[in-house]
Amino acid sequence: MILILREDLQESAPEYQALLRYLDGLDGIEYRVHRVQGAEQLLSEVYLIGNTKALDLEQMESLPGVTKAIRVSREYRVLGRHQDDARANGFTYNGVEFSQDTLHVFAGLCAVDTREHVEQMLRALQENGQVCTRMGAYKPRTSPYAFQGHGKDCLPYVFELAGKYGIKVIAMEILHEQHMDEIREALRQTGNPTGVMLQIGTRNTQNFELLKAVGRQQEFPVLLKRGFGITLEESLNAAEYLASEGNSQVVFGLRGMKTNLGDPHRNFVDFAQVPVVKRLTRMPVCIDPSHSVGSRDAGPDGIPEVFHVTAQGVIAGANMVLVDFHPDPATALVDGPQALLLKELPWFLEDVRLAREAYEERRLLAGAQPESNG
């Protein structure tokens, strides 16, 4: 069961203390308090764990400071979309709204290689009206001898340049709890010119200790990629690990499944599950067409397959697109063959706009249909 508390209810308030005393007295019930800073107000939710079926909803809603009680109807207690659940389906970070109704493109370098390439990429984004990007500083690689990323050494100039070109959010993968400290320190040293969305990559989707550590902080939102060899349910439970520790500002990423059934694409595209994730949870959904396709190949219509796959995800309702670009893919240190060219960025963004327009028209069409009794 979830208790939604009165907006801006402070921990020192008598109603708050009275509520906790009542909850402490419930037999067989544990609780966790989640306090989330929204765009304008501090929001508090209490998650009751245990035999909550015996609790009466009306009685719980009458408790001091409680505005609504929600009975959990899905396994994903914090992030799930429950019956009669009117909570927001997103969050705002550094002035950018992320929800199941928005769409943002995170075009950028899979791996930071040189300062010059970072600046070229960010300048192109600014010229095309973009405020989000992806920049890989820490790179997990299959081979121990492959380039592992520049790590903390590149963070200061990446953040400085992001501020110079008006980038508000950088999606950046981390592999270890220590990387969060390095990012914090680099942001502090550079005057906090931008924001960072921590990315948990597909290899770490079930690194539960990392998930708990990232979940315990609420400074940075999180992009969690689906594990490439596990079920959707297992990956959604990984996202719930983050939220259960306190950070519910989570975007769920679909990046293709690891199977030869997807050949010749790098991974089997799973973007048909965009609406599934949105139905089961309140998380915004990201698609990663670059790691799904894995090449710049184009079809006989002249449209790159990355464009086609992106459009499929966007027209299904995706809220975020994580896509690889590079000023010179031939010299890229990671995933050069799949990186799009900077000159293709305006084309890509216009193609995304067309797909999003089609999605909005489909929503209007669906809304005009009579309700089914079946």
Buried (B, 14 or more C-beta within 10 A) or exposed (E): BBBBBBEEBEEEBEBBEEBBEEBEEBEEBEBBBBBBEEEEEEBBBBBBBBEBEEBEEEEBBEBBBBEBBBBBEBEBBBBBBBEEBEBBBBBBBBEBEBBBEEBBBBBBBBBBBBEEBBBBBBBBBBEBEBBBBBBBBBBBEEEEEEEBBBBBEBBBBBBBBBBBBBBBBBBBBBBEBEBBEBBBEBBEEBEEBBBBBBBBBBBBBBBEEBBBBBBEBBBBBBBBBBBBEBEBEEBBBBBBBBBBBBBBBBBBBBBBBBEEEBEEBBBBBBBEBBBBBBEBBBBBBBBBBBBBBBBBEEEEEEEBBBBBBBBBBBBBBBBBBBBBBBBBBEEBBBBBEBBBBBEBBEBBBEBBEEBBEEBEEEEEEEEEEEEEEE
